[in-house]
Structures are given as C-alpha cells and as structure tokens.
Amino acid sequence: MVEDTSSNWRTIFNFESKSRRVCTFCEIIQGKREAHQVFRDDYSLAFLDNKPLFLGHTLIVPLNHYETLQDLPRETIGPFFADVQLVARAVEAAIGSDGSFVAINNRVSQSVPHLHVHVVPRRHGDGLKGFFWPRTKYQSEEDAEQVARQIKDKIHQILNTKK
C-alpha cells in the first residue's frame, strides 16, 4: 500500500536518504533555501510565511532545531519569546494592523516539525473566524520583499528607540 503524503508534514522534508531528513526551516536558517527574512539574532530567525493568511504573516523559529515548545530549553524561552514580542510589535506597526494573532502548533497542524511561532496581522472585520482560514499568496517576489523590508525597518526602529 502506498502512503498518500500530499497533506502530510513529511512532504515538507527533503529526503537525502531513507534514514536522514532535512528540515525546511533548518535549510532556511543555514541559507540553503530562500526566504524573506526580517530578523535574526543569536536565538531566532523571523521570515515571511510563504502562504500567508494576510500579507505580513511572519514565522519566528529558533536557530537550533526543536520540534515543539516542550523541547525548547528553559534558558532559551525568555530570549526566544522576547524576539517573538519584537516581531509582533514590528509586524503590527509595519502593516498598520489593528492587532495580531500569535500562535504555535505542537505536532497537530504543525506544517514543519520545527518549532515556529506565527505572527499574523489582524484587522477588525478581517473575516477570520475559528481555525479554517484560507491562505493567500504575495502577488510577486517584489511584493513579498517590500513587506519584508517594512517589517525589517520597524524592527530596527523599535530596537533603536530602546537604547
């Protein structure tokens, strides 16, 4: 019997061999796969989701591979979530949204088995209800890069006002 993997998280992986899987997010972190990066420090990397709920939908991942929140070492939790807070603030300011939805999936509905936090800009009346949300696309690479640049600029602005 052949397994249907079309909606399985395992299809997100590249298979170098039957025994070794390569994580898509680890490839982005290592620079082996393209992504519209908006922030990086010693703990995390933030980049635009390639199938956003709304433009500006950003993912924040730890630089080291941890599958779930439970796997994240205690000493990393504070710095990692400080980065999530920074990115959430920047996304809202850059996009001009009314707020944001910040979420983590642990295994169930986790499209890539590497811990990642979604920061989704929200507006009153945006139509998102429950958890059955349609995804969208950026119209072009240039549009995605423009949104990424806006978020990067806000991150720099926020960091510079803290000093």
Backbone torsions as a table, in degrees:
resi	resn	phi	psi	omega
1	MET	NA	131.0	179.9
2	VAL	-91.7	130.8	-178.9
3	GLU	-78.7	131.4	174.2
4	ASP	-81.4	112.6	-177.5
5	THR	-107.0	12.8	-174.5
6	SER	-61.4	-30.4	178.9
7	SER	-117.9	17.3	-176.6
8	ASN	-93.3	141.0	-179.4
9	TRP	-60.2	-23.1	-179.2
10	ARG	-63.9	-21.7	178.9
11	THR	-73.1	-14.7	177.6
12	ILE	-72.7	-20.9	-178.0
13	PHE	-86.1	149.6	166.9
14	ASN	-92.5	139.2	179.1
15	PHE	-106.2	111.8	176.0
16	GLU	-80.7	-34.0	176.5
17	SER	-154.4	171.8	-179.6
18	LYS	-65.1	-24.6	-175.7
19	SER	-99.8	-11.9	-174.8
20	ARG	-124.3	122.1	177.7
21	ARG	-106.9	147.8	177.4
22	VAL	-115.7	126.4	-177.1
23	CYS	-78.8	132.7	178.3
24	THR	-58.1	-44.5	-179.0
25	PHE	-68.8	-36.0	175.4
26	CYS	-63.1	-37.7	176.9
27	GLU	-64.3	-38.5	176.8
28	ILE	-64.5	-45.8	179.6
29	ILE	-58.7	-40.7	-177.7
30	GLN	-81.4	-3.8	-180.0
31	GLY	80.4	13.5	-179.9
32	LYS	-88.6	-12.1	-179.7
33	ARG	-136.5	140.3	-177.7
34	GLU	-74.8	145.8	171.9
35	ALA	-159.7	153.7	177.2
36	HIS	-85.4	90.5	-175.4
37	GLN	-78.4	139.6	179.1
38	VAL	-118.4	-17.7	-178.2
39	PHE	-162.9	144.1	173.6
40	ARG	-152.3	137.7	170.8
41	ASP	-142.1	-159.1	-177.1
42	ASP	-72.5	-11.3	-175.0
43	TYR	-114.9	-31.7	-170.8
44	SER	-148.5	167.1	174.3
45	LEU	-131.5	137.0	176.6
46	ALA	-120.9	137.2	-179.2
47	PHE	-151.3	159.4	-179.8
48	LEU	-68.2	138.4	172.8
49	ASP	-66.1	135.9	-178.4
50	ASN	-80.1	-7.1	173.5
51	LYS	-134.8	70.7	-170.8
52	PRO	-71.6	150.5	169.1
53	LEU	-68.7	-44.9	173.9
54	PHE	-137.9	155.8	177.8
55	LEU	-58.0	134.1	-175.6
56	GLY	100.2	-8.6	177.2
57	HIS	-57.0	118.4	-172.9
58	THR	-121.7	145.0	175.2
59	LEU	-109.9	139.0	174.4
60	ILE	-118.7	126.5	-178.5
61	VAL	-125.5	145.5	172.1
62	PRO	-69.4	147.7	-179.6
63	LEU	-65.9	-33.5	175.2
64	ASN	-87.1	150.4	-177.0
65	HIS	-79.9	113.8	170.7
66	TYR	-130.1	132.4	-175.6
67	GLU	-73.5	-41.4	-175.1
68	THR	-133.8	170.2	176.6
69	LEU	-58.7	-36.8	-180.0
70	GLN	-63.6	-24.7	-179.4
71	ASP	-84.0	-16.6	-177.3
72	LEU	-67.6	124.7	-179.2
73	PRO	-61.4	143.7	-177.2
74	ARG	-52.7	-40.7	-177.4
75	GLU	-71.1	-11.6	179.6
76	THR	-97.0	-18.3	-175.4
77	ILE	-58.1	-49.7	-178.3
78	GLY	-60.1	-55.2	-179.9
79	PRO	-62.8	-37.8	-179.5
80	PHE	-64.2	-47.0	-178.2
81	PHE	-75.5	-20.4	169.1
82	ALA	-65.2	-37.9	176.0
83	ASP	-67.0	-40.2	176.9
84	VAL	-60.0	-44.8	179.6
85	GLN	-61.2	-44.1	178.5
86	LEU	-60.1	-47.9	-178.8
87	VAL	-65.2	-40.4	178.3
88	ALA	-60.9	-44.1	178.6
89	ARG	-61.6	-44.5	-178.2
90	ALA	-67.6	-41.3	179.6
91	VAL	-61.2	-48.1	-179.9
92	GLU	-59.5	-44.0	-178.8
93	ALA	-69.2	-42.1	-177.0
94	ALA	-68.4	-38.9	-176.7
95	ILE	-87.5	-21.7	-176.6
96	GLY	75.5	33.0	-177.7
97	SER	-82.3	165.6	178.5
98	ASP	-79.3	-19.4	-178.0
99	GLY	-179.9	-161.6	178.3
100	SER	-151.7	160.0	173.4
101	PHE	-109.5	124.0	-179.3
102	VAL	-118.6	124.3	-172.7
103	ALA	-149.9	155.1	175.1
104	ILE	-131.2	136.8	168.8
105	ASN	-105.3	134.5	174.8
106	ASN	-110.5	105.1	179.8
107	ARG	67.2	-65.6	-179.0
108	VAL	-69.4	127.1	-177.5
109	SER	65.3	16.1	177.2
110	GLN	-89.9	105.3	-173.2
111	SER	-66.5	-31.6	176.2
112	VAL	-127.7	125.6	-178.0
113	PRO	-77.2	60.1	173.5
114	HIS	-140.6	123.7	-178.0
115	LEU	-45.2	129.9	174.9
116	HIS	-151.2	143.8	179.8
117	VAL	-109.5	130.7	176.5
118	HIS	-90.0	131.6	169.0
119	VAL	-118.3	110.6	-175.7
120	VAL	-114.0	118.6	176.9
121	PRO	-66.2	138.8	-178.3
122	ARG	-126.6	150.8	173.3
123	ARG	-129.1	148.2	174.5
124	HIS	-56.8	133.0	178.2
125	GLY	74.8	20.5	-177.9
126	ASP	-74.8	-7.2	174.3
127	GLY	91.6	-3.6	178.9
128	LEU	-80.9	121.4	178.8
129	LYS	-137.6	138.2	-179.3
130	GLY	65.7	-148.0	-176.8
131	PHE	-124.7	20.4	177.4
132	PHE	-106.7	82.7	-171.3
133	TRP	-110.1	130.1	177.2
134	PRO	-73.5	144.1	176.5
135	ARG	-93.3	160.3	179.4
136	THR	-128.5	-173.6	177.5
137	LYS	-136.7	155.1	168.8
138	TYR	-74.9	143.5	-177.0
139	GLN	-66.6	-27.1	179.5
140	SER	-158.6	167.7	174.8
141	GLU	-61.6	-34.8	179.5
142	GLU	-64.8	-40.7	177.3
143	ASP	-62.9	-43.9	178.8
144	ALA	-63.5	-42.6	-179.9
145	GLU	-64.8	-36.6	178.0
146	GLN	-64.1	-44.4	178.2
147	VAL	-64.4	-43.4	177.8
148	ALA	-59.5	-42.6	179.9
149	ARG	-62.8	-41.1	179.1
150	GLN	-61.1	-42.7	-179.2
151	ILE	-69.1	-43.4	176.8
152	LYS	-56.6	-45.6	-179.3
153	ASP	-60.6	-41.4	179.1
154	LYS	-67.3	-37.1	177.5
155	ILE	-61.4	-47.4	178.8
156	HIS	-60.7	-41.2	179.6
157	GLN	-63.4	-45.6	-179.7
158	ILE	-64.1	-45.3	-179.6
159	LEU	-63.4	-37.8	-178.8
160	ASN	-73.5	-26.1	178.4
161	THR	-81.0	-16.5	178.3
162	LYS	-75.8	-22.2	-174.9
163	LYS	-81.2	NA	NA
